[in-house]
Amino acid sequence: MTAQKSLAQLITMLEIFELLTTTKEYNLLASTGYKNTYQAKDSDRMDNVFKHIFCNFKSDIKLEEMASIANMNQQAFCRYFKSRTQKTLVEFVNNIRISHACKLISDGDYSITALAYECGFQSLSNFNRFFKEVKGLTPREYRKQVTVL
């Protein structure tokens, strides 16, 4: 396509689009059980919750605090949050912390202990356990894998 002239490029691109829309060979990006539960009326509430989590994930995030931000009681907030994210609050926050740890591992020379506390974990053992649960590797194994690339 890059070697073609402008009109031929357009025709080739349209042929590719036709092929993509008619093919029976594909993989779904979401599981078959995925259900989009987004509702426009909830966007402000979830935006406030997400903003608070992303700004404060390095510190201890309390369920009471999150429920208050969403103007809900704790039980209702837990159901609401899980229905929107398919994760509990703890799972969601830990995933953000682990993602941040991966970025820090890629960018710098933090010790594993320093990484754990920098990302908001209160203990090294929790950090190692959640990291392995989310990434399938220990932080040290992940560091080796990243530095090889």
N, C-alpha and C positions, 0 to 999 in steps of 0.2 A: 504494500500500500504506500510506503514512503517513497518508492521509486516512481509512482504514478503521477500523472498530472491532476489538476484540481477536480475536474468533472469525473474522471475515472476513480479518484479517491472517494468521492461522494457515493458513487455507485457501489463500490466495494464495501463501503461502510454500511450502506443500506442492505446489501446482501448479507453482511454479518448480522445485522439486527434481525433480519428475517430468519436466518438460521437459528439465532438464539431464542426467538419467540416460538418456533415450531418444533424444536428438538424435544425428544422424549428422554434424552440423556442429560440428567442434571442431579445436583445434590442440594437438598434444602439447607438453608443457612440457620434456620431455627428448627427445633424438634417439632414433630407433628403435634405434640400436645401443647405447643406454645399458644398462648392466648394474649392478645394485646388488650390490656385493661386500662389503657390511657383514656382519660376523660378530660376534656378541656377545663371543666369546672375545678378539677383537682390540681391544675398546673401551679397555681400560686402556692398552695399548701405544700406540694412536693418540692417546688423551687426553694421555698424557705427551709425545708428540711435538708435538702441537698446542699444548699449554701452553707448551712450551719455545720454539716458533717465535713464538707471539704475544707472549711476554714479551721476546724477544730479537731481533725482526726489525730493530731499528735498528742492531744490531751485526753483525759478520761471523759467519755461521752456518756452521760446518764440517760437512762430510759425516761425518767421523769421529765428531764429537760426537753427531750425530743417530743414527748407527748404534749408538753406545754406549748412548744413552738407550733405544733399542728393543731392546737386547741382541741385536744382529745384526752380521754383518760388513757391510762397505760395499756389496758387490754385492747381497747378499740384501736389505738395507734399500732400495736403489734400486728393485728389482723390487717389493718389498712396498709401498713408498710410492706408486709409480706405479699399482699395481693398485688401491689404495684411493682415490686422488685424481684419477686420470687426468692427472696432471701430474708433471713431475720436481720434485725438491726446489727447484731454482733457480727454476723457473717459479712454483711455489706461493709461495715467499717473495717473489719480485718482484711477484706479484699483490697480496699483502698490503701491501707497501711502496707500490705505486701507489694502492691504496685509501686508505691513510693520507694520501698526498700529496693526493688529491682532497678528503679531509676538511679538511686544512690549507688548501688553496686556498679552499675554501668558507668557512672560519671566520676566516681571518686575512690579514695583509698580509706574508707571507713572500716574499722574492725567490725566483726559481726556483733559484738556486744554494743558498740556505739550505734550501729544501725538499728538494733532492736529498740533502744530507748529513743532514738531520733524519730522513729516511725510511730511512737505512741504505745509500744508494748511495755508492760510493767515488769516482765521477766524474760530472761533469755530463753528459758525452756518453752514458754508460750509462743514466743517469736519463732523458734525453730519448728515447733509442732504445726503452727498455722502456715508457715512458709512451705513446709513439705506437703501439707494438705492441699494448698492452693496450686503450687507450682510442680509438685511431684518430685522435687529435688530439695536437698538441704541448702541453706544459704551458701555454704562453702562450695558445694557442687555447682550451684548456679554461677557463682563467681568464676570458677574454673572454666565453665562452659562459655561464659561471656568474654573472658579474657583471651580464650583461644580464637574466637571470631574476631 
